[in-house]
Structure formats: structure tokens, C-alpha cells
Amino acid sequence: MNSIDLAPLYRSSIGFDRLASLLNSTLATDSVTPGFPPYNIEVLDENQYAITLAVAGFAKSELDLKVEKGVLTIRGEKADREERQYLHKGIANRTFERKFDLDDHVEVTGADLSNGLLTINLIKEIPEAMKPRTIAINQGSNVIEHKAEKQSKPKGSKAA
């Protein structure tokens, strides 16, 4: 497993300590799940997203969606394992697990299964306290004045 050194980033930024673990877990996850099921991530609006997974052959009862500690996990497991005799089997009905790391303020709002596509709706809601705000700069009466004291030598003293 590869690891990325983010030390230069930490020298000039604050609060990105989660980034290293996020990148490392992504590198590890991609080697475990080689692309099944295929998926799209779509931007619907400025703060709305959708993840669509191709889950042909899976019923709603065979799919499980969970969000825990900022990770969305989609798991599919076929309920019945009937023994059939195939001449060719190209439709994958294998168990899968797909994980997506969510940003701190991204919430799952719902999911829909239609025509073999599972669509998960997400929204990013930034709390008011986190939104940019303008800071007023006061002038005049609130300014603290600094006066330099004049240093005078007592009369009659000589400089050394």
C-alpha cells in the first residue's frame, strides 16, 4: 500500500489532518473493489449531488445503505443462491460493498431504486456559523493612542 507524505501541506495550513487518512483509505479501498458496481457522481446544483450505482438484478431488500462517521457504505447481497446451469454468465450477481467518504457537512437525503439504478441524493448544508462573514473595522473613538515619552536628560548631567 502506498502512502502520501503531506508534511509540506501541514506547514502552511490548519485543519487538514483528516486529509492524509482520507487519501490513504481511498488508495486502499480502490485496490479492494475493482470497479463493481460501476457508479456516477453527479453535481445537481451548487450544494446538491447524486451518486448513481448500476445494481441490475438486485432487489431493494438486497441492498443496504449506511452512513457512519462520515462514510457512506452501500452493500449488496443476493438473497437467493439458486443453482442454475449457464452456457454464459455475464450478469454479475456477486456481493459488493462500495464506500464513499463524505465531507463534514454533506448529508444523505434519500435513495431511489429504478430500472436497475440506485440513486442516492446528497446535500451540503453549511451551518450559519461556518459561512463567511464580514468583519467591521472601527475608526476614531475606539483607537488606542500610543504616545512616545520624551526622554530628557537632567540638567547638569554629562553623557558618558
Secondary structure, DSSP 4 states (H G I P E B T S, - for coil): ------HHHHHS-SS-HHHHHHHHHHHHHHHHS-S-S-EEEEEEETTEEEEEEE-TT--GGGEEEEEETTEEEEEE--S-------S---S----EEEEEEPPTTEEEEEEEEETTEEEEEEEE---GGGS--------STTPPP--PPP--PPTT----
